[in-house]
Amino acid sequence: MTTISSRHLAASLATLFAVTTPAMAQPGQEIPIGPGSVVVITPAPVVINGDASGGPGTMLPPTAEPLAPQTQKWSDVSHINGQLVPVGEHSAYLYKVKKTNISTNPISWMFGLFGVSVSHAISDNVAIRGDVNIASFEYQSGYEIGASLPIYFRRVYSGPFIEPGIIARGLRSNESMCDFDCNSESMVGPEVMFGWHWTFDSGLNVAAAIGAARNMKRTTDEFGSSGDEVQPAGYFRVGYAF
C-alpha cells in the first residue's frame, strides 16, 4: 500500500487550486498564479444576430475599436502640432512676428494717385509707418506724405489698431492760365485713424483705416483764407510682410 505524506497532499491541492481558479475569475481580473506570473481573463465573445425566441446567434470574438482611416497625408493637411487649422490662418496662432510690411493702394493707381507705404515693427504691438503719395489728376497735381505710429491691440499687422500720426499735403491746379498759387491748397496737421489689418500665412495682407485730420496751416487763395478745419482721413492698402 502506498502512503501519501501530508506534504505531497498539500502540494497537490495547491496545484489543483491554481489551475481551477482562473476558470472562476471574472473577465479582466488579474490572478497571480506564481512568482512573476499573471493570468488576465479577456472579455467573453459577443453574441449578435440572435432571434427574439432565444435561438442561436453568431458569436464574434471581441475586437478593438477601429481607427479612422487616413485618407490624406499629414503633409497635405493644414495643422499645427496635429491640431487642425484653417488654411492661411496659422499666423493667428503663432507669436512669430513679421517685422517689415510694404504696401500700396492698387485701386488708387487707376485714378492717378501713386503711393507706397513702409511699416516696421518695433515691438509685438507697435509699428512705425511712413508713406509717400504723388497725385497726377486731370486738373490737379501734388503730393502727400505722412508718418504714423500704428498701435495694434492683438499683434502687429493683425486685427484692430489705432493709428496716430501727422500728414502734409499740397495740391495745385494744372491750368496754364493760373499762377502757381491759383486754386492751390495745402495742409499740415495731426491725424488719428482706426482700422483693421488682415495678414495671411504667405505674408500678403490687407489693411483699411478711417479717421480724421486737422489742418493746422492757414492758406489764402482766390476763395479766401482756410485752415484749422477737420478733414476726413483714411486708406486702403494691400501689402506684403516679411
C-alpha positions as CSV (number, residue, x, y, z in Angstrom):
1,M,0.0,0.0,0.0
2,T,1.3,3.4,-1.0
3,T,1.4,6.0,1.7
4,I,0.9,9.7,0.7
5,S,2.6,12.1,3.0
6,S,0.8,15.2,4.2
7,R,3.4,17.3,2.4
8,H,2.7,15.7,-1.0
9,L,-1.1,16.0,-0.4
10,A,-0.8,19.8,0.4
11,A,1.2,20.4,-2.8
12,S,-1.3,18.5,-5.0
13,L,-4.2,20.6,-3.6
14,A,-2.3,23.8,-4.2
15,T,-1.7,22.9,-7.8
16,L,-5.3,22.0,-8.3
17,F,-6.5,25.3,-6.9
18,A,-4.1,27.3,-9.0
19,V,-5.4,25.5,-12.2
20,T,-9.1,25.8,-11.5
21,T,-9.1,29.4,-10.1
22,P,-8.8,31.3,-13.4
23,A,-11.9,29.5,-14.7
24,M,-13.9,31.1,-12.0
25,A,-12.4,34.6,-12.4
26,Q,-14.3,37.5,-13.9
27,P,-13.3,38.9,-17.3
28,G,-10.5,41.5,-17.0
29,Q,-9.4,40.2,-13.5
30,E,-5.7,39.6,-12.8
31,I,-5.0,36.4,-11.0
32,P,-1.4,35.7,-9.7
33,I,-0.5,32.1,-10.1
34,G,3.1,32.2,-9.1
35,P,6.0,34.5,-8.6
36,G,6.3,36.9,-11.6
37,S,3.3,35.4,-13.5
38,V,-0.2,36.9,-14.0
39,V,-3.3,35.5,-15.8
40,V,-5.6,38.1,-17.4
41,I,-9.1,37.0,-18.3
42,T,-10.2,38.5,-21.6
43,P,-13.8,39.6,-22.2
44,A,-16.2,36.9,-23.4
45,P,-17.2,36.6,-27.0
46,V,-20.0,38.9,-28.2
47,V,-23.3,37.2,-29.5
48,I,-25.1,39.1,-32.2
49,N,-28.0,38.3,-34.6
50,G,-29.8,36.2,-32.1
51,D,-33.6,35.9,-32.6
52,A,-36.2,37.0,-30.0
53,S,-37.1,33.4,-29.1
54,G,-33.6,32.8,-27.8
55,G,-32.4,30.9,-30.8
56,P,-28.7,30.6,-31.6
57,G,-26.8,33.6,-32.9
58,T,-23.4,34.3,-34.3
59,M,-20.5,34.5,-31.8
60,L,-17.8,37.0,-32.6
61,P,-14.5,37.4,-30.7
62,P,-14.0,40.8,-29.0
63,T,-12.1,43.3,-31.2
64,A,-10.5,46.7,-30.5
65,E,-12.4,49.8,-31.8
66,P,-11.2,50.5,-35.3
67,L,-9.2,53.7,-36.0
68,A,-10.4,56.3,-38.6
69,P,-8.9,55.6,-42.0
70,Q,-6.2,58.0,-43.1
71,T,-7.4,59.5,-46.4
72,Q,-4.7,62.2,-46.8
73,K,-1.1,62.6,-45.9
74,W,-0.4,64.8,-42.9
75,S,1.9,66.9,-45.1
76,D,-1.1,67.8,-47.2
77,V,-3.3,68.9,-44.2
78,S,-3.2,72.3,-42.6
79,H,-2.3,71.8,-38.9
80,I,-0.1,73.0,-36.1
81,N,1.3,70.2,-33.9
82,G,-1.5,67.9,-35.0
83,Q,-4.3,70.5,-34.3
84,L,-6.2,71.3,-37.5
85,V,-6.0,74.9,-38.5
86,P,-7.9,76.6,-41.5
87,V,-5.7,77.1,-44.5
88,G,-4.0,80.5,-44.4
89,E,-4.7,81.2,-40.7
90,H,-1.6,79.7,-39.0
91,S,-0.4,83.2,-38.2
92,A,-3.4,83.7,-35.9
93,Y,-2.0,81.1,-33.6
94,L,1.8,81.9,-33.7
95,Y,3.7,84.5,-31.8
96,K,6.3,84.9,-34.5
97,V,6.0,88.4,-35.9
98,K,6.8,89.6,-39.4
99,K,8.8,92.8,-39.0
100,T,8.5,94.8,-42.2
101,N,5.5,95.4,-44.4
102,I,5.5,97.2,-47.8
103,S,2.0,98.1,-49.2
104,T,0.2,100.3,-51.6
105,N,-3.3,101.0,-52.8
106,P,-3.6,99.4,-56.2
107,I,-7.1,100.9,-56.9
108,S,-5.8,104.5,-56.5
109,W,-3.3,103.9,-59.2
110,M,-6.1,103.7,-61.7
111,F,-7.2,107.3,-60.7
112,G,-3.8,108.9,-60.8
113,L,-2.7,108.6,-57.1
114,F,0.6,106.7,-56.9
115,G,2.0,105.9,-53.5
116,V,3.9,103.4,-51.3
117,S,3.8,102.8,-47.6
118,V,6.5,101.1,-45.5
119,S,6.0,99.8,-41.9
120,H,8.4,98.3,-39.4
121,A,7.5,96.6,-36.2
122,I,9.4,98.0,-33.1
123,S,7.6,95.6,-30.7
124,D,4.9,92.9,-30.8
125,N,2.1,95.6,-30.8
126,V,3.6,98.8,-32.2
127,A,5.0,99.7,-35.6
128,I,6.3,102.9,-37.2
129,R,5.0,103.8,-40.7
130,G,5.8,106.2,-43.4
131,D,4.2,106.8,-46.8
132,V,4.7,109.0,-49.9
133,N,2.0,109.7,-52.5
134,I,2.2,111.6,-55.8
135,A,-1.1,112.9,-57.3
136,S,-1.5,113.4,-61.0
137,F,-5.1,114.1,-61.8
138,E,-6.6,115.7,-64.9
139,Y,-6.8,119.2,-63.4
140,Q,-4.6,119.0,-60.3
141,S,-1.3,117.5,-59.2
142,G,0.5,117.4,-55.9
143,Y,1.9,115.3,-53.1
144,E,1.0,113.8,-49.8
145,I,3.4,112.5,-47.1
146,G,2.7,111.0,-43.8
147,A,4.2,109.4,-40.7
148,S,2.3,107.5,-38.0
149,L,2.6,105.0,-35.2
150,P,0.0,102.2,-35.6
151,I,-0.8,100.5,-32.2
152,Y,-2.2,97.0,-32.6
153,F,-4.5,95.6,-29.9
154,R,-3.7,91.9,-30.8
155,R,-0.3,91.9,-32.6
156,V,1.4,93.9,-35.3
157,Y,-0.3,93.5,-38.8
158,S,-3.2,91.6,-37.3
159,G,-6.5,92.7,-36.0
160,P,-7.8,96.1,-34.8
161,F,-5.4,99.1,-34.4
162,I,-5.4,102.8,-33.7
163,E,-3.0,105.0,-35.6
164,P,-2.0,108.5,-34.6
165,G,0.2,110.4,-36.9
166,I,1.0,113.6,-38.9
167,I,0.2,114.4,-42.5
168,A,1.2,117.0,-45.0
169,R,-0.5,117.6,-48.4
170,G,-0.2,120.1,-51.2
171,L,-2.3,120.3,-54.5
172,R,-2.2,122.9,-57.3
173,S,-4.1,123.5,-60.5
174,N,-2.7,122.3,-63.8
175,E,-4.4,125.1,-65.8
176,S,-1.7,127.2,-67.6
177,M,-3.6,130.4,-67.2
178,C,-3.3,130.3,-63.4
179,D,-0.3,131.3,-61.4
180,F,1.4,128.7,-59.1
181,D,-0.9,129.6,-56.2
182,C,-4.1,129.6,-58.2
183,N,-6.6,127.1,-56.8
184,S,-3.9,125.6,-54.7
185,E,-4.5,124.0,-51.3
186,S,-2.2,122.6,-48.7
187,M,-2.4,121.2,-45.2
188,V,-0.2,120.1,-42.3
189,G,-1.5,118.6,-39.2
190,P,-2.2,115.6,-36.9
191,E,-4.4,112.7,-37.8
192,V,-5.9,109.8,-35.9
193,M,-7.4,106.7,-37.6
194,F,-8.9,103.4,-36.5
195,G,-8.6,100.3,-38.7
196,W,-8.3,96.6,-39.1
197,H,-5.4,94.5,-40.5
198,W,-5.6,91.1,-42.1
199,T,-2.3,89.1,-42.6
200,F,-2.1,85.6,-44.1
201,D,0.5,82.9,-43.9
202,S,2.0,83.9,-47.2
203,G,2.8,87.4,-45.9
204,L,0.2,89.0,-48.1
205,N,-2.0,91.4,-46.1
206,V,-4.8,93.9,-46.4
207,A,-5.4,97.0,-44.2
208,A,-8.1,99.6,-44.1
209,A,-8.5,102.6,-41.8
210,I,-10.7,105.6,-41.4
211,G,-10.4,108.7,-39.2
212,A,-9.9,112.5,-39.2
213,A,-7.1,115.0,-39.7
214,R,-6.9,118.7,-38.6
215,N,-5.3,121.3,-40.8
216,M,-3.1,123.5,-38.7
217,K,-1.8,125.6,-41.6
218,R,-3.7,128.6,-42.9
219,T,-3.6,129.3,-46.6
220,T,-5.1,132.1,-48.7
221,D,-6.3,131.7,-52.3
222,E,-8.9,133.3,-54.5
223,F,-11.6,131.8,-52.3
224,G,-10.3,133.4,-49.1
225,S,-8.5,132.0,-46.1
226,S,-8.7,128.5,-44.9
227,G,-7.2,126.2,-42.4
228,D,-7.6,124.8,-38.9
229,E,-10.5,122.7,-40.2
230,V,-11.1,119.0,-39.7
231,Q,-10.9,116.8,-42.8
232,P,-11.6,113.1,-43.3
233,A,-8.6,110.7,-43.4
234,G,-8.2,107.1,-44.3
235,Y,-6.7,104.5,-46.6
236,F,-7.0,101.0,-48.1
237,R,-3.8,99.1,-48.8
238,V,-2.6,95.7,-50.0
239,G,0.9,94.7,-48.9
240,Y,3.5,92.0,-48.2
241,A,5.1,91.4,-44.8
242,F,8.4,89.7,-44.2
